[in-house]
């Protein structure tokens, strides 16, 4: 069971970025600019602390979300996708004229019990 997945078009962009930049990390902060969108950075460029929650791995890349943002999203399944357009962030896909977006759905009862045990 996975909490976060990725579409095939987004996977292709991640693979392209990995070739160019090496190890990467996804982060969704809920902060300013495009903070509520998933952003991808070189692994060494992202500072993580105890307020970041690891949701899983997609395309071999860890996906983290800020704890405050996670409280709003913890009952959802996330799918990372890609769309044309420039975001207002420092995410690595921006120079390609693309941006990552999230599609979400409510977890099934079985998924919710697995990811959010009472």
SVG drawing of the C-alpha trace seen along z (x, -y; Angstrom):
<svg xmlns="http://www.w3.org/2000/svg" viewBox="-14 -33 38 35">
<polyline fill="none" stroke="black" stroke-width="0.4" points="0.0,0.0 1.3,-3.4 0.4,-6.8 2.0,-8.6 2.4,-7.6 3.5,-9.3 2.1,-9.4 4.1,-8.1 4.6,-11.7 5.8,-12.9 8.1,-9.9 9.8,-10.7 10.5,-14.3 11.9,-12.9 14.2,-10.5 15.4,-13.4 16.1,-15.5 17.9,-12.7 20.2,-12.3 21.1,-16.0 21.2,-16.6 21.8,-13.3 20.0,-12.4 16.7,-14.3 14.1,-14.9 10.4,-15.9 9.0,-18.3 5.6,-19.9 5.7,-22.5 2.4,-24.4 4.4,-27.6 4.5,-30.7 4.7,-30.8 4.1,-27.3 4.7,-25.7 1.5,-23.7 2.7,-22.1 5.2,-19.3 8.7,-20.6 11.8,-18.7 15.3,-19.6 18.8,-18.2 19.0,-16.1 21.8,-18.2 19.9,-21.5 17.0,-20.6 17.2,-20.9 14.9,-18.5 14.0,-18.5 11.6,-16.8 8.7,-18.8 9.0,-16.9 7.1,-13.7 8.3,-11.0 5.2,-9.8 7.0,-7.4 9.2,-7.0 8.3,-7.7 10.6,-7.1 13.3,-6.3 12.9,-9.8 11.8,-10.3 8.6,-12.5 8.4,-14.6 5.6,-16.9 5.8,-19.5 4.0,-18.2 1.5,-21.1 0.5,-20.5 0.4,-16.7 -2.3,-17.2 -4.6,-18.5 -3.6,-15.7 -3.1,-12.7 -6.4,-11.1 -5.6,-11.4 -3.8,-9.4 -1.5,-11.6 -0.5,-11.3 2.3,-13.5 1.6,-14.7 3.2,-17.2 1.7,-20.1 2.9,-22.8 3.5,-26.2 5.9,-28.0 5.5,-27.8 6.7,-30.4 9.3,-28.2 12.9,-27.0 11.8,-23.5 14.1,-21.9 11.4,-21.3 10.6,-25.0 13.3,-25.8 11.7,-23.1 8.4,-25.1 6.8,-22.5 5.5,-22.1 4.6,-19.3 1.0,-19.1 -0.8,-16.9 -4.0,-14.9 -5.6,-13.7 -8.4,-11.4 -9.6,-10.3 -8.0,-7.1 -10.2,-4.0 -11.2,-2.7 -8.5,0.0 -5.8,-2.5 -6.8,-4.9 -6.6,-2.2 -3.2,-1.2 -1.7,-4.7 -3.5,-6.3 -3.9,-3.6 -5.9,-4.8"/>
</svg>
